[in-house]
Amino acid sequence: MRTVVLITLTGLAIAGLTRPSAAQSAYDYPWCALKGDRSGGQSCYFATREQCETTLSGIGGTCIRNPGYRGPAPRMRRPRY
């Protein structure tokens, strides 16, 4: 019984010493996917427009720039002629 209490207290002490990590912010990525079913679902976890479009291919939706993105402007590729 003492062993169980000791292990529990040790675990609680270790858990109390660790700091919680910051949650991933939706504002870290420049592109958002909007669901095509008008439910208002939005997922802002895409680094490029191509990633967003690939994810939405076959399920429908639209890719937009993240309105809350605070990083550098996304780089656009120029079409080659």
Long-range contacts (C-beta under 8 A, 24 or more apart in sequence): 26-66, 26-68, 27-66, 27-68, 27-69, 27-70, 28-69, 28-71, 29-66, 29-69, 30-65, 30-66, 30-69, 30-71, 30-73, 30-74, 31-63, 31-64, 31-65, 31-66, 31-74, 32-63, 32-64, 32-65, 32-66, 32-67, 33-61, 33-62, 33-63, 34-61, 34-62, 34-63, 34-64, 35-60, 35-61, 36-60, 36-61, 36-62, 44-68, 44-69, 48-74, 49-74
